Amino acid sequence: MTQVKPTVVAPSTASVAVPLLDVTRSNAAIRDEILQLWAQIYDQGGFIGGPHVKNLEAELARVCESRQAIACASGSDALVLALMAAGIEPGDEVICPAFTFFATASAIWRLGATPVFADIDPQTFNIDPVHVRALINNHTKAIIPVHLFGLACDMSALRAICAAEDLWLIEDCAQSIGARYQGQAVGSIGDVGCFSFYPSKNLGGFGDGGFMTAMDDQVAAQLRIFANHGMTEQYRHEYVGLNSRLDSLQAAALWVKCRQLEELAEQRRANVARYQQLFADCQLDQVLGLPNEPDGCFHVWNQYTIRIPDGRRDEIKAVLAERKIGAAVYYPIPLNRQRCFASLGYAEGSLPHTELACREVLSLPVFPGLTHAEQDRVVAVLHEAWHAKSCLRAAG
Ligand SMILES: *Cc1c(COP(=O)(O)O)cnc(C)c1O
């Protein structure tokens, strides 16, 4: 049997809690600059729209290598607005993964259309283009790939499908700002990119917010109209749109934070490289499913998500919780099995890779500012949890 080296045990920090996410650490460096801008806005008034939103949009278009960026109230709204721009209506079908946050599918449902769930590639957790192709019929109007956990989907395959079948390609980039696929920034590959400023995202705001990217000026203009009550001129409503705006306070803070974006991604990447090394050092890489970065992709690691096999995920998660290590299951219930979508009629086992992922995944702390000592402790506790129980089992 392989001998396990106890290189990762860090007893000096053994009782200290490790959070899954601590946004205050990376926000500390820009605190004064943001508070100063907020004080200015406070004194001048002008809380909606204005130069802060315009400046942020220009910066986001640059960062995402898109012609246009349009701010809105949330990532969930961004998805609804993108589908509205695609002309999605009742009777239409939109293909998306079931292994994602709820908003990907609820946006489709909101417009009276039908989400059609494709299974995932078990290696990347992202939508499987082969299954997507099999689901296309006359009602299919769009595909929403989700660049889950910070990793781009197989966009060359999806783009080819959309071109051949004349479908809209709407990228759910909520978890993946800054991620790249074969040299292209996510959000600049499909027709519309949908992003979120929810505080746990890689460009996290100080409340809710989101934006959309588009390479086509006409599509961008439509998105802007839909986000502003469908208003084409003052008080002339061509469509029934949404009230979906970003506050000036949010925009000003996010504009400052944009400057950190590359550095924060590098910190996440360094944390992941260190996890991979620590897991290899104690040979946990032999038993756990560790994520990786496929060739041609630049992963921004919104989540570092491992697989714990043998039906042991929940037991190990409980040990981590008891030892105050932050860890979470994204996502425990596949969307095809959510009660609100019961009428869609997906039986258990209909998306096997998705359902297995829901039973095996566990996301570990990877946020910028996570210390080496904290990482050591995460790995040490995981190591202990895995072996404690296997020894008991081996002993009968
Ligand atoms: C967070 C998230 C959303 C929704 O963004 P909000 O800003 O919270 O509305 C949509 N899709 C995915 C994959 C997400 O992770």
The ligand as a Gaussian input file, in Angstrom:
#p B3LYP/6-31G(d) Opt

LIG

0 1
 C      -25.002000      33.959000     -10.212000
 C      -25.467000      33.315000     -11.442000
 C      -26.538000      33.827000     -12.197000
 C      -27.406000      34.945000     -11.720000
 O      -26.764000      36.111000     -11.379000
 P      -27.465000      37.122000     -10.316000
 O      -26.691000      38.368000     -10.479000
 O      -27.321000      36.500000      -8.975000
 O      -28.889000      37.276000     -10.719000
 C      -26.847000      33.212000     -13.390000
 N      -26.179000      32.132000     -13.824000
 C      -25.160000      31.596000     -13.130000
 C      -24.447000      30.414000     -13.680000
 C      -24.788000      32.146000     -11.912000
 O      -23.787000      31.591000     -11.221000

